[in-house]
Amino acid sequence: MKMTNYLCMGVLLMAGSGLCQDVKKTKKASEKVFEEPPSWDVTCEVFSLSLSEAAKLKRMRKTDAQDYAGLVKRVESGKVKQEEFLMLRVVEGSSTALEEVSEMIYPTEFEPPELPNEIHNLSEDLEKARMLVTPATPSAFDTKYVGSMMEVELEVNEEGSVEVASALTLVSYLGVQVWGQGLAEVEMPRFAVQSVKTSLKVKPDSATLMGSVSPPEALQPKDGERRVWLAFVTVSKSKD
């Protein structure tokens, strides 16, 4: 009888030990399953320089990282201007957007000038008759985001390289343009849009050229040579 009791206790102990091991294994497996993907810091920098200097820079056939380092040094000397600095943190496999903008609501459609439905004889008072005519009136509106916007989607390959799909958009307000005349005169806003959209394989911690996002004629210097804007992206693993 005692042997039977001891045998049962031994079986229970062995079963309990196996159960604990299974629980530990399950816990470790669940920790791996729910492990959060790493995050990355994506930095976009835009530099402007004269057209001739930009052409000379690319003819030297240096690497993107070398071009970037040279531009940074020339910013410090005042020969190159840094136009934009945007940074956002991205989780691997997800899409992230950054907006540094102001909303501008503006009319897109107008009702034409018109007279009231009923008026008395004002042939002898033309000035008063003119006052009764309503000018062109806005009837539809739209919203424009003015400023800097960037969208990034990031994937990491097995060999350690990073694939980055990014879109950079810069929108500037240029003022208004007048259309029509008299009571039919309306003002419409003018905008300048600079954008570049790329899908690149980049090396972590190394600047890569996205492309040029040069402004239109309205934003170019009135005197002197045209300016070329070059956009670079740098991806670095976040340090938590």
DAWO-V684576 format. One record per residue. PSI is psi in radians with two decimals (* if undefined). OMEGA is omega in degrees with one decimal (999 if undefined). Layout:
((PSI/OMEGA) (PSI/OMEGA))
This chain:
((-0.75/179.0) (-0.69/178.3) (-0.69/179.5) (-0.73/178.2) (-0.80/179.3) (-0.71/-179.4) (-0.75/178.7) (-0.73/179.8) (-0.70/178.9) (-0.73/178.5) (-0.72/179.4) (-0.74/179.1) (-0.77/179.3) (-0.72/179.1) (-0.71/178.8) (-0.71/178.7) (-0.75/178.4) (-0.65/179.4) (-0.73/178.1) (-0.74/178.9) (-0.69/178.4) (-0.69/178.6) (-0.74/179.3) (-0.75/179.7) (-0.74/-179.8) (-0.70/179.5) (-0.76/179.2) (-0.70/179.9) (-0.72/179.7) (-0.61/177.7) (-0.65/178.6) (-0.71/-178.5) (-0.73/-176.1) (0.23/177.8) (2.22/-177.1) (2.45/177.0) (2.62/-178.9) (2.70/177.4) (2.72/-176.5) (2.54/174.9) (2.15/179.9) (2.15/-178.8) (2.28/176.5) (2.23/179.2) (2.41/-179.9) (2.24/179.5) (2.57/176.1) (2.45/177.5) (2.94/-177.6) (2.73/-178.5) (-0.78/-178.6) (-0.67/179.7) (-0.63/177.7) (-0.74/178.2) (-0.72/178.9) (-0.69/-179.5) (-0.79/-177.4) (-0.47/177.9) (-0.34/-179.8) (-0.24/173.7) (0.69/175.4) (2.99/177.4) (2.83/178.1) (-0.69/-179.5) (-0.67/178.4) (-0.71/176.7) (-0.74/-180.0) (-0.81/-179.7) (-0.69/178.5) (-0.68/178.9) (-0.71/178.7) (-0.75/178.4) (-0.67/-178.6) (-0.40/172.5) (-0.75/179.9) (-0.54/179.5) (-0.16/178.1) (0.02/-178.8) (-0.38/178.5) (2.52/-179.6) (2.34/174.5) (2.11/-174.6) (-0.59/-176.0) (2.58/170.9) (1.89/-178.5) (2.41/-179.4) (2.37/175.5) (2.68/179.4) (2.30/-174.0) (2.37/172.9) (2.33/-178.0) (2.24/178.3) (-0.01/-179.5) (2.90/178.3) (2.36/-177.2) (2.50/-179.3) (2.56/177.6) (2.34/178.3) (2.18/171.6) (1.40/-167.2) (2.91/167.6) (2.49/-179.2) (2.31/176.9) (1.99/178.6) (2.26/-175.7) (2.66/-180.0) (2.54/178.3) (-0.35/178.7) (2.60/-177.2) (2.54/169.0) (2.38/-177.4) (2.83/176.6) (2.59/179.7) (2.79/176.2) (2.74/174.1) (2.75/179.8) (-0.64/-179.1) (2.21/176.3) (2.67/176.2) (3.07/179.3) (1.90/-179.1) (0.47/-178.2) (-0.45/-179.5) (-0.15/-180.0) (1.35/-175.5) (-0.60/-179.6) (-0.74/178.0) (-0.61/178.3) (-0.69/178.3) (-0.60/-177.9) (-0.41/-179.1) (-0.28/-179.8) (2.18/178.2) (2.39/179.7) (3.11/175.8) (2.29/-173.4) (2.28/178.3) (2.37/-179.8) (-0.21/177.4) (2.57/-174.7) (2.79/175.9) (2.89/-179.8) (2.32/177.8) (2.32/176.2) (2.09/-178.5) (2.14/-178.5) (-2.56/-175.2) (2.34/179.5) (2.48/179.8) (2.42/175.5) (2.40/-176.9) (2.40/170.6) (2.32/-169.3) (2.40/175.2) (2.49/179.8) (2.26/179.9) (2.88/-178.4) (-0.58/-178.6) (-0.03/176.0) (-0.18/177.1) (2.80/-175.8) (2.29/175.0) (2.16/-176.1) (2.11/171.1) (2.07/-174.1) (2.66/177.2) (2.15/178.5) (2.27/179.7) (2.23/177.5) (2.13/-177.7) (2.24/179.9) (2.52/176.3) (2.22/-175.2) (0.02/-176.6) (-2.81/-177.3) (2.74/175.0) (2.30/-175.4) (2.33/177.5) (2.59/177.9) (-3.01/179.0) (2.81/179.9) (-2.40/180.0) (-0.25/178.3) (0.08/-178.2) (2.31/178.4) (2.77/178.4) (2.27/178.0) (2.34/-179.2) (2.68/176.6) (2.39/-178.5) (2.64/172.0) (2.31/-178.7) (2.17/174.5) (2.20/-176.4) (2.66/173.9) (2.39/-179.0) (2.16/-174.3) (2.83/170.8) (1.90/-169.6) (2.64/168.4) (2.03/-172.7) (2.80/175.7) (2.25/-179.8) (2.48/177.7) (0.34/179.1) (2.20/-177.8) (2.41/179.5) (2.37/-179.4) (2.20/173.9) (-0.71/-178.0) (-3.03/179.0) (2.47/178.0) (0.91/-174.9) (2.48/-179.0) (2.78/178.0) (3.13/-175.7) (-0.63/-177.0) (-0.42/-179.4) (0.07/177.6) (2.72/178.3) (2.44/179.0) (-0.58/177.6) (2.43/177.7) (-3.00/-172.9) (2.65/175.9) (2.64/178.6) (2.45/176.9) (2.30/178.5) (2.23/179.5) (2.25/-177.8) (2.27/178.2) (2.58/176.1) (2.41/178.1) (2.29/-178.6) (2.25/179.5) (2.48/178.9) (2.32/-176.3) (2.51/177.3) (1.73/-177.0) (*/999))
